Amino acid sequence: MSALIAAAWVYGPQAVAWVIANGPMLIQMGAAAFVLLSQMFG
């Protein structure tokens, strides 16, 4: 369990920075997937 906490401590800031850097791309992908699904099941 402590290894998990250590990994979160080390990689957490990197993960946050990655999400911030790739936020617009992730939002576009999520929006595209939502539109696709709503068209398929709508």
C-alpha positions as CSV (number, residue, x, y, z in Angstrom):
1,M,0.0,0.0,0.0
2,S,2.8,2.4,0.8
3,A,4.3,1.7,-2.6
4,L,1.0,2.8,-4.2
5,I,1.2,6.0,-2.1
6,A,4.8,6.6,-3.1
7,A,3.9,6.1,-6.8
8,A,1.0,8.5,-6.5
9,W,3.3,11.0,-4.8
10,V,5.9,10.7,-7.6
11,Y,3.6,10.4,-10.6
12,G,0.7,12.5,-9.4
13,P,2.1,15.9,-10.4
14,Q,3.2,14.5,-13.8
15,A,-0.3,13.1,-14.4
16,V,-1.9,16.4,-13.5
17,A,0.5,18.2,-15.8
18,W,-0.3,15.8,-18.6
19,V,-4.0,16.2,-18.1
20,I,-3.6,20.0,-18.2
21,A,-1.4,19.9,-21.3
22,N,-3.8,17.5,-23.1
23,G,-7.0,18.9,-21.7
24,P,-8.3,20.3,-25.0
25,M,-7.6,17.1,-26.9
26,L,-9.3,15.0,-24.2
27,I,-12.3,17.3,-24.2
28,Q,-12.6,17.1,-28.0
29,M,-12.3,13.3,-27.9
30,G,-14.9,13.0,-25.2
31,A,-17.2,15.3,-27.1
32,A,-16.8,13.4,-30.3
33,A,-17.4,10.1,-28.5
34,F,-20.5,11.6,-26.9
35,V,-21.9,12.8,-30.2
36,L,-21.2,9.4,-31.8
37,L,-22.9,7.5,-29.0
38,S,-25.9,9.9,-28.9
39,Q,-26.3,9.4,-32.7
40,M,-26.1,5.7,-32.4
41,F,-28.5,5.3,-29.5
42,G,-30.5,8.4,-30.0
